[in-house]
Every structure is written in C-alpha cells, then in structure tokens.
Amino acid sequence: MSDPITLLKKNQHLMSTYSAELKRVTTHSLQEMKTLGEKISMLTAYDYSLAKIVDGAGVDVILVGDSASNVMAGHETTLPITLDQMIYHASAVVRAAKRALIVVDLPFGSYQGNSEEALRSAIRIMKESGAHAVKLEGGAEIKESVTRVLSAGVPVMGHLGLTPQSIYKFGTYTVRAKEEEEAAKLIQDALVLQECGCFGIVLEKIPAPLAKKVSESLKVPTIGIGAGVDTDGQVLVLQDMLGINKDFKPRFLRRYADLHSVITGSIQNYVSDIKKKDFPNEKESYWNKK
C-alpha cells in the first residue's frame, strides 16, 4: 500500500492534469496553436446534450452555426433562422461547454444592413448567451461591420469561400474561387479581415492549393471545410460527421459513425417491445411492496 504522502502527490498530479485539460480555449490559444503547428478541431453544436459530449471529447472550438436552420429546423437554407433563435441555441451550448471556445454565427440580416445593426446583434449574442465570439460571412464588403463589432471588444471570426448566406447570389453550392479573379479577391479579402482584427477565418469549399496559399500568407488561423488539409484546422457539422443526416454526401465529409442506422434500429426495437407487451417488464415497473 502506498504511503499517504505518495497518494497525496498522485492525487495532486491527477487534479493538475484534470485542470489543465479543462483550461478554457481562447482566441489566444488558437493563435498559439497555429504558431506551434498544432491543428485546431472545430465542430458545430446546437443543444446542451450534444454540446456537452463534444466539449468533453476535447474539441477546441464549438461553432453554434446558422446551419441550425437546416439541421434543427429543416429549412432548405440558413437564411430563415433569426437572431433570437441563434441566442437560444448558443445559450444551451454555453451551459454545456467547460473547455471549448464558443463561436456563434450572426444570422442573415443581422449585420449586412449597417455596422450599428451588426454591433447590436453581436452585443445581444454575447450578453444573452454568454458566448465568446461571433462569426460573419464576407470580405471587404462587410469591413465596416467587422470593425464596429471589434471596436466593442467582441472577437470576430471571418468566413470566406462558399458563404451559405449568399446562396441565392451564387445560385449553387459548388466549389468557389476556382477562377483566378475570384481567387485573387478571396486572398485580398482574407488580408482585409486579418487587418481588421479577426482572430481566425473559416475557408469553405475552395480549392486546396488556394486554401494552402491563404493559410500560409496569414498570421491568424484558418479553419477549413472542404478546403484541403493545409488549413490550420477543420470544421464539420456534427450531425453530418455522426451520420445522422443520411442523404448529405459532399466530397469533403468523412462520416465517423452511422447513427442514423443505430437510432432507427433502437426506435424500431422500442416500438416492437411495446407492441409485444415486453416493455415495461416486471423489473421496470413499480409495486406496492416494501
């Protein structure tokens, strides 16, 4: 048997390790990770239960994305979700996450109109949800809004390439910036966002060589989705990578589970057990016995 001093030291070591693991990821942490060449992991979450699992599994950044419009509400695009709805989802995630940096999308219509509206929207998210940062889609055209939000001390993440809030402008979800002119604009927009003070930039569905060039030219981290391996981190929609959304099959998506089949099978078994009067059984029932 170990002596008390040895046990005490062992417990202190375990507690210090546990505390280190729970240390909150910050925008500064992400910058350090880029400097050290450590890749950044990012996933979406929209509710307490799954956010708690994502956070506990060690993901660095949780994105409360406006993709909740598709995943949680069943809309065809991200456009219908409101600021109030984003705050609702973000609040649930904040209550669950103890380590990850929580970034929240400013939804369509909450920042494009003018910089004052952008500031009001960002402040509402930060005050009412307790999140740590916001994300805006676009480059030079939203420079004024980005600058205004940053001036209030709200960290901002940028988003370039395929920007889902502009889907009706593009008319398609195909790869962006394949042509030289659009690629040049994306590089310039990335530099503009960095100069404004964005702590990171999501690069969505652009050619891998372009994403590599942008990532190497920036001091701030890039997070890719469909942008190759050379970005500083990766992000996926949680329900996609878990295989809950069965029919969504873009090239960039790697499914790490088939929860659609697991959940379907479990529910079918539940229904069958009820029909057979097998659930609840005697052990799952309460009786008037002491």
C-alpha positions in Angstrom: 0.0 0.0 0.0 1.3 3.5 -0.9 2.1 5.9 1.9 -0.2 9.0 2.5 2.4 11.4 1.0 2.7 9.4 -2.2 -1.1 9.2 -2.5 -1.3 12.9 -1.9 1.2 13.7 -4.6 -0.5 11.3 -7.0 -3.9 13.0 -6.4 -2.4 16.4 -6.8 -0.9 15.3 -10.2 -4.2 13.9 -11.3 -6.0 17.1 -10.3 -3.5 19.3 -12.0 -3.8 17.2 -15.2 -7.6 17.4 -15.0 -7.4 21.2 -14.5 -5.1 21.5 -17.5 -7.5 19.5 -19.6 -10.3 21.8 -18.6 -8.4 25.0 -19.3 -10.6 27.2 -21.5 -9.6 27.5 -25.1 -9.3 31.2 -26.1 -8.6 33.2 -29.3 -5.0 33.5 -27.9 -4.9 29.7 -27.6 -5.8 29.3 -31.3 -3.1 31.7 -32.3 -0.5 29.7 -30.3 -1.7 26.5 -31.9 -1.1 28.0 -35.4 2.4 29.2 -34.3 3.2 25.7 -33.0 1.8 23.9 -36.0 -0.9 22.2 -33.9 -4.1 21.6 -35.8 -7.4 23.1 -34.5 -10.5 20.9 -34.2 -13.9 22.6 -34.6 -17.5 21.1 -34.6 -21.0 22.5 -34.6 -23.4 22.0 -31.8 -26.8 23.5 -31.2 -28.1 21.9 -27.9 -27.0 21.2 -24.4 -26.8 17.4 -24.6 -24.6 17.1 -27.7 -22.5 20.2 -26.8 -21.6 18.5 -23.5 -20.4 15.4 -25.4 -18.5 17.5 -28.0 -16.8 19.5 -25.3 -16.0 16.5 -23.2 -14.4 14.8 -26.2 -11.8 17.6 -26.4 -12.9 19.7 -29.4 -11.2 23.1 -29.4 -13.9 25.2 -30.9 -17.7 24.7 -30.9 -19.5 26.6 -33.6 -23.1 27.4 -33.0 -23.7 27.7 -36.7 -26.7 29.1 -38.6 -26.7 25.6 -40.1 -29.1 25.0 -37.2 -31.6 26.4 -39.7 -31.1 23.3 -41.8 -30.2 20.7 -39.1 -32.5 21.6 -36.3 -35.4 23.3 -38.2 -35.4 21.6 -41.5 -35.1 24.7 -43.7 -33.6 24.5 -47.2 -31.1 27.3 -46.5 -29.6 29.1 -43.5 -31.4 32.3 -44.2 -34.6 31.8 -42.2 -33.0 31.5 -38.7 -33.4 34.5 -36.5 -31.1 36.3 -34.0 -33.4 35.2 -31.2 -33.2 31.6 -32.3 -29.4 31.8 -32.5 -29.2 33.1 -29.0 -31.5 30.3 -27.8 -29.2 27.6 -29.3 -26.0 29.4 -28.2 -27.2 29.7 -24.6 -27.8 26.0 -24.4 -24.3 25.2 -25.7 -22.6 27.7 -23.3 -24.3 26.0 -20.4 -22.8 22.7 -21.5 -19.2 23.6 -22.6 -16.5 24.0 -20.0 -13.4 24.0 -22.2 -14.1 24.8 -25.9 -14.2 28.3 -27.3 -17.8 29.0 -28.4 -18.3 30.9 -31.6 -21.8 32.0 -32.8 -22.9 32.8 -36.3 -24.5 36.2 -36.8 -27.6 35.2 -38.9 -28.6 36.6 -42.2 -30.0 40.1 -41.9 -28.4 40.8 -38.5 -25.3 42.6 -39.7 -25.3 43.2 -43.5 -27.5 46.3 -43.3 -25.2 48.6 -41.4 -22.5 48.5 -38.8 -24.7 49.7 -36.0 -27.1 46.8 -36.5 -24.1 44.4 -36.6 -22.9 45.8 -33.3 -26.3 45.5 -31.7 -26.6 41.9 -32.9 -23.2 40.9 -31.6 -23.7 42.5 -28.2 -27.0 40.7 -27.8 -25.4 37.3 -28.6 -22.5 38.0 -26.1 -24.7 39.3 -23.3 -27.7 37.0 -23.6 -25.9 33.7 -24.5 -22.5 34.1 -22.8 -20.7 33.0 -26.0 -17.1 34.0 -26.6 -17.0 35.2 -30.2 -19.2 35.8 -33.3 -18.7 34.8 -37.0 -19.6 36.9 -40.0 -19.6 35.9 -43.7 -18.0 38.0 -46.3 -14.9 40.1 -47.0 -14.3 43.7 -47.8 -18.0 44.4 -48.2 -18.6 43.8 -44.5 -15.4 45.5 -43.3 -17.2 48.3 -41.6 -19.4 45.9 -39.6 -16.4 43.8 -38.6 -14.5 46.8 -37.4 -17.5 48.1 -35.5 -18.1 44.8 -33.7 -14.4 44.5 -32.9 -14.3 48.1 -31.5 -16.7 46.9 -28.8 -14.3 44.2 -27.7 -16.2 41.3 -29.4 -13.9 38.8 -31.0 -14.8 38.1 -34.7 -14.1 35.1 -36.9 -14.4 35.6 -40.6 -15.8 33.3 -43.3 -14.8 33.2 -46.9 -15.3 31.0 -50.0 -18.7 29.4 -50.1 -20.8 31.6 -47.9 -24.2 29.9 -47.4 -26.0 33.2 -46.5 -25.3 34.3 -50.1 -26.6 31.1 -51.7 -29.2 33.0 -53.8 -26.5 35.2 -55.1 -24.3 32.3 -56.1 -27.2 30.0 -57.1 -25.2 26.9 -56.3 -23.2 25.1 -53.6 -20.3 24.3 -55.9 -16.7 25.0 -55.2 -15.8 28.7 -55.0 -12.7 30.6 -56.2 -11.7 28.2 -58.9 -11.2 31.1 -61.4 -8.2 33.4 -61.0 -10.2 36.6 -60.4 -12.3 35.2 -57.6 -9.3 33.5 -56.0 -7.4 36.8 -56.0 -10.4 38.5 -54.4 -10.5 35.8 -51.7 -6.9 36.3 -50.9 -7.4 40.1 -50.6 -10.5 39.6 -48.5 -8.6 37.4 -46.1 -5.9 40.0 -45.7 -8.6 42.7 -45.1 -10.3 40.6 -42.4 -6.9 40.0 -40.7 -6.0 43.7 -40.8 -9.4 44.5 -39.3 -8.5 42.2 -36.3 -10.4 38.9 -37.0 -8.8 36.2 -34.8 -9.5 33.5 -37.5 -11.1 32.8 -40.8 -13.2 29.8 -42.0 -12.5 28.8 -45.6 -15.3 26.9 -47.1 -15.3 24.7 -50.2 -12.4 26.3 -52.1 -9.5 24.5 -54.0 -6.9 23.0 -51.6 -4.0 24.8 -53.2 -5.7 28.2 -52.7 -6.5 27.4 -49.1 -2.9 26.4 -48.5 -1.7 29.7 -50.0 -4.1 31.8 -47.9 -3.2 29.9 -44.7 0.5 30.4 -45.3 0.0 34.1 -46.0 -2.0 34.9 -42.9 -0.8 35.2 -39.3 -4.2 34.2 -37.9 -5.5 30.7 -38.1 -7.7 29.3 -40.9 -10.3 26.7 -40.4 -11.3 24.6 -43.4 -14.4 22.8 -44.5 -13.9 21.3 -48.0 -10.6 23.2 -48.3 -8.0 20.5 -48.0 -5.5 19.5 -45.3 -3.3 22.6 -45.2 -5.6 24.9 -43.3 -4.8 25.4 -39.6 -7.9 23.4 -38.5 -11.0 21.7 -39.7 -14.7 22.1 -39.0 -17.7 19.8 -39.8 -21.4 19.8 -38.9 -21.8 17.4 -36.0 -24.9 15.7 -37.4 -23.1 15.1 -40.7 -20.0 13.5 -39.3 -22.0 11.3 -37.0 -24.1 10.0 -39.9 -27.4 11.3 -38.6 -28.0 13.2 -41.8 -28.1 10.2 -44.2 -28.6 11.9 -47.5 -25.9 14.7 -47.3 -22.8 13.3 -49.1 -20.4 16.1 -50.1 -16.8 15.0 -51.1 -15.3 16.7 -48.0 -17.5 14.9 -45.5 -16.0 11.9 -43.6 -18.6 10.0 -41.6 -17.2 8.8 -38.2 -20.4 6.9 -37.3 -23.7 5.7 -38.7 -26.1 7.0 -36.0 -29.0 7.1 -38.5 -29.0 3.3 -38.5 -28.3 2.9 -34.8 -31.1 5.3 -33.8 -33.6 3.9 -36.3 -32.9 0.4 -35.1 -33.2 1.3 -31.5 -36.6 3.0 -32.0 -37.8 0.1 -34.1 -36.9 -2.2 -31.2 -38.7 0.1 -28.7 -41.8 0.1 -30.8 -41.7 -3.7 -31.2 -41.2 -4.3 -27.4 -44.3 -2.1 -26.7 -46.4 -4.0 -29.3 -45.3 -7.3 -27.8 -46.0 -6.1 -24.3 -42.4 -6.7 -23.4 -41.8 -3.2 -22.3 -42.0 -2.3 -19.4 -41.3 -5.7 -17.8 -41.7 -6.5 -14.1 -38.3 -5.1 -13.1 -39.2 -1.8 -14.9 -42.5 -1.4 -13.0 -43.3 -0.1 -9.5 -45.2 -2.3 -7.0 -46.9 -1.7 -3.7 -44.3 -3.8 -1.9 -42.0 -2.7 0.9 
